[in-house]
């Protein structure tokens, strides 16, 4: 019964199509992300360049996230997704063609990463909102949980697949696989045709409306604390993964296959956390979960920074993935339960911008510090920051209202 309950949104034909297309597309995106990081480091031998290319790819989300959310409320999300994935397919084909021809350089990689970032800035809010058009309201929480599990499954599948493709055929074919994955989501969207339900309600948030959400967060100690944890994860938590090509090649002496294995272990932990959270279905204990997850992630990063043998490094990375996913998802749930319905969209828009939009700065920070200090001290520093943040959150308690 538990399994049937967790998958009930998949009874909807359009959601099944979207779920299958997203599984292919997101897995392909992780293949490309892993291959791009390996190619950048192979071309430059520089962790700084790793940070710069990642910065170029994620900066558009910070700059365009709010306007893109407004766009998703004003046009057909179905057509917007078709257009965005079409451009992403062309971007992946360009990457594949340049790399397979042997004419690619790091400046081209940065420009194409920025182009994909612009596409993702438009696609992300449209994709999140589109789910509500595929299932009835009562099945929306289940659909969102399944979508989270899907994302983390792709984090496991994509890097592992990328490691094998790069080792056997090179980065160019990894980019070609990503292009094919975008074709899969386009086929799924086209198969829906005119059967997509009209949205129940389209908001018309204004510039002032967005800042009303910011004012609410500033005036609520619990919301401030949750947003501070989200910022911590984005700036000095998750960006540790940017350094995995350096760790795999220079510290462990491995190749692309090892990189894929390390990232896949992290993704496997995140996937298990998503399934656990979907089955947990409780609205209590959020403060303890947030602080405990931050502490656990920090301890795991500190352990990984000692460069343990791979048989220990892999479970440490899995624990890191589990802890960070638990932290972010619990922060999301806390916000959803706390804010009034009239401000929910604006507060969640702020959450998205802080969580995804700050990644460019976190990646740039990780790459710059690693160029100066090396990867191990940076990973240890990030782990220490997470431990401190978790301890402060547990100590402050934010009026004890998180539970």
N, C-alpha and C positions, 0 to 999 in steps of 0.2 A: 504493500500500500504506500509506503514512504516513497518508493521509486516512482510510482504512478503520480503521486502528488507533486513531486519535484518536476516532472516533465509534462504537466497538464497543458501548458501553453502550446506544446508541439502538436496538439490535436488540431490547431488552426492551420489550414493549408498555406496561407500566405506567410505565416510565421515560420512554418517548416521550410519553405523556399528561402526565406531571408536567413534563417539559421544556417542552412547548408551553404548558401552563397557566402555568408560571413565567415564560416569555418575555413573555406578555401581562401578567401581574400585576406583575412587576418593572418593565417599561417604563411601565405605568400609574402605579406608585409614584413613578418619577422624574418623570413628567409632573406629578403632584400636588406633589412636593417643589419643583420649579422654579416652578410656579404659586403655591404658598404663599409662597415667599420673595419673589416679585415683588409679590404682593398685600400682604404685610406692609410692604414698603418703600414701596409706593404709598400706603398708608394712613397711615404714620407718618413717612416720610422720615428714619428713624433706623436706623443700623446696630446700635445697642444693642438695639432691639426685634427685629431679625433674630436676634441672639444669644440673646435671652430666649425667643423662640418655639422656636428650634432646641433650646435647653436643656430646655424643657418636653417636647419630643418625644422626647428621648434619655435623659433622667434615669431614667425607669422601667426602662430596660434595665440601668443600673448597679445599681439597687435590687432588681430582681426577677429578674435573669439567673440566679443560682444556684438560687433556689427553682423557677424555671420549668424549669430543667434536670432537677431532681428530679421535677417533674410529668411531664415527657416520658418519664421512665423508668417511670412507674407507671400510665399510662393509655394507651389506644389513640392512637398518634400520628396515625393517619388521621382519627379523630374530632376530635382536638384541632385539627388543621389546618382541618377543615371549620368548626368553631366560630369559630376565630380569623379566618378569611377572611370569614365571614359578618358578624362585628362590624365588620371593616375596611370591608366594602362599605357598611354602614349609616353609618359615619363619613364616607365619601366622599360619600354621598348628602346627608348633613346639610350638609357644606361646600358642595356644589353648590347646594342649595336656598337657604341663607342668602346666598350670594354673588350668585346670579342674582336674588334678591329685593331686593338692595341694602341688606340689613339687617345685614350682617356688620361686626363690629368686632374689634380686635386681641385683646381678652380672650377672645372666642369662639374665635378662631383658636388662641390658646394652649391653651385647655381641650380643643379637639378634637385638637390636636397631642399633648397629654398622653395622651388616650384612645388614640390610635393607637400611641403609645409603649408603653403597657401591652399592647396586642395584639401588637406586635412582640416584646416581651420574652418572651411565651409562645410565639409562632410560630417564632422563630429557632432555638432548640435543637431543637424538634420537627421542623422542616424539615431541619436538618442530619442528625439521626439517622434520619429517615424514608428518606433516600436508601439507607441500608443494607438496607432492607426491599424495595427495588425491583430490586436487581441482585445477582448472586452475589458472593461475597467477592472473587474474583479480578478482577472488573470494577469494584470499588468505587473504586480510585484514578482510573480513567478517568472514572467518573461524577462524582467530585468535581471533576476538572479541567474537565469539560464544564460543571458547575454554576458554576464560577468564571468561565469564558468567557461563560456566559449572563448572569451578573450584570453583567459589564463591557460586554457588548453592550447591555444595557438602559440602562446609563449613557450610552451613545452615542445610542440611539434616543429615549429618554424626553425629555431636555432639548431635542433638536432638534424633536421633535413638539410639546412644550409651547410653544416659541417661536412656532410657526405658529398653534397654537390660540388662544393669548392674543392675538396680533396680530389675528386674524380675528374671534374670537368672545368673548374675555374669559376671565378666570380660572375663572368658574363652570363653563363647559363643559369646561375642563381637568379639574376635579374630577369631572365626570360621566363623562368618558372613563376616569378611574381606577376609578370604581365599576363600569363595564362590564368592566374588566380583571379585577377581583376575581370577577365572575361567570364569567369564562373559567376561572380556576383552580378554582372550585367545580364547574363542569361536568366538568373533567378528573378531580378527586378522586372525584366521584360515579360517573364512568364506570368507575373501577377496581372499585367495588363490593366484593364479598367475595373478589376475586382477589389482594388484597394479602397477601404472605407474612407469617406471624407472625415477629416479630423473633427473631433467633438467640439472643439472651441479653439480659436486662434487668438493668442494674446497680441496686444499692440503696445508692448513695453516701450517707454520713451527713455531718453537719457536721464531725466530726473527720476524716473521709476527705478532705474538701476541703482542710482545712488541712495535711494530709500532703503534698498537691501543692505548696502554698506553701513548706513546709519543704524539699522537694526543690529547688525553684528557688533558694531562698536559699543552699543549700549548694553549688550548682554555678555556677562563674564563667561558663561559656558560657551557661547558661540565664538567669542574671541579665543578661548583656549583651544577649541577644536580647529579653528582656522590656523592658529599658530602651529599646531601639530602638522596640519597639511602642508604648510609652508616649510617646516623642518624636513619633512620627508622629500619634498620636491627639490630642496636646495642641497641638503647634506645627508640624504638617505639613498634613494633610488639611483642617483647619478653614479654611484660606485660601479654600476654595471658597464659604464662607458670604458672603464679601464680593463675590462676582461680580455681584449686582444693583447694588451701589454702583459697581463698576468699569464695568459696561456702561452704566449710565444717566448717572452724574455725571462720569466721567472720559473715556469714549469718546463720550458724547453719543448713545448708541444707545437702542434700545427692547427689547422682550421677544425679538424675533428675534435680536438680537445676543447677549443672555444665553444663549439656547438654543445658539447657535453656539459660544460660548466653552466652555460646559459639555460640549457634544458633542465638541469637540476633546480635552478632557481625558479624556472617556470612551473616545474612539477609541484614544488612547494606551494606556489601561488594558486595553482589549480586545486590542490587539496583544500586550501583555505576557503576558496570560493564555494566548493561543494559543502564543506562543513558549515559555512555561514548560511547557505541556502537551506540546509536541513535544520539549523538551530532554531530559527523562527521565534526569537525572543526579543523583547524590547528593554530588557534590564541588563545591568552590569556593564554599561558602556564605558564608564570612567575606568573601571578596572581593566577592561579589554584594551582600551586605547593605551593606557600607561604600560600595561604588561606587554603589549605587542611592541611598543617602542623600546622597552628595556631588552626584550628578547632579540629584536633585530640588531640592536647595538652590540649585545654580547656576541651574537653570531658573526657580525662584521669584525669585531676585535679578534675573535678566534681565527677567522679566515685571513686576517692581515698577518698572522704569524707564518703564513705559507705552509700549512700542514700538508701531509701526504694526501694524494687525491682521494683515497678512500674515506678520509675525514673531511676534505674540502667540499665534496659533493653534498653530504648531509648538512653541512653548515650553510651552504648556499640554498639548499631546499628550505632550511629553517628560516633563512632571511626572507625568501619569497613568501613563505607562510605568514610570517610576522607582519611584513609590510602590507600584504593584501588584507589581512585582518584589521590592521590599523586604519587603512584608507576606507575600507568598506564600512567599518564601524563609525568612523567620522561622518561618512555620508548618511548613514542611518540616523545618527544622533541629530544631524541638521534637519533631516526630513521630519523627524518626530517633534522637533523643537519649534520650528518656524510656523507662523500662521499660513493658511492656504493662500492668502492674498499676496504674500511676499515669497512664497516657496521658489518660484522660478528665478527671481532675481538673486536670492541667496545662493541657489545652486549654480547660477551662472558665475557668481564670484568664486564658489568652490572650484569649478572647472578651470577658470582662468588661473587661480592660484596653484592648482595641482598640476595641470598640464603646461600652462603658460610659463611657469617659473622653471621648468625643466631646462630651457636653454641656458639660463644663468647657472643652474646647478652643474650642467655638463661642462660649461666653459670654466667654472671654478675647479671642477675635478681635473679637467685636462691641463689647466694652467698650473695647478699645484703639483700634479704628477710630473710635469716637465721639470719642475724645480726640485721637488723632494723625492720623486719616485712614487710608484703606485702603492707600496705597502704602507708608508706613513699616512697617505691620504685616506686609504680605506680605514686605517685605525682611527684617524681623526673623525671621519664620518661616523664610525661606530660609537666613539666617545660622545659625540654630539647627540646621537639618538638616546644613549643611556641618560645623559643629563636632562634631555627634554622629557623623557618618560618619568624620571624621578621628580622633576618639577611639576609635571601634570598630576602625578599621584599625590604629591605633597600639598599642592594648592587645592585640589579637589574641586575648584571652581564652584564654591558654595554647596558642594555635595549634590548638585542637581543633575549630574550626568547619569546617575544611577536611577 
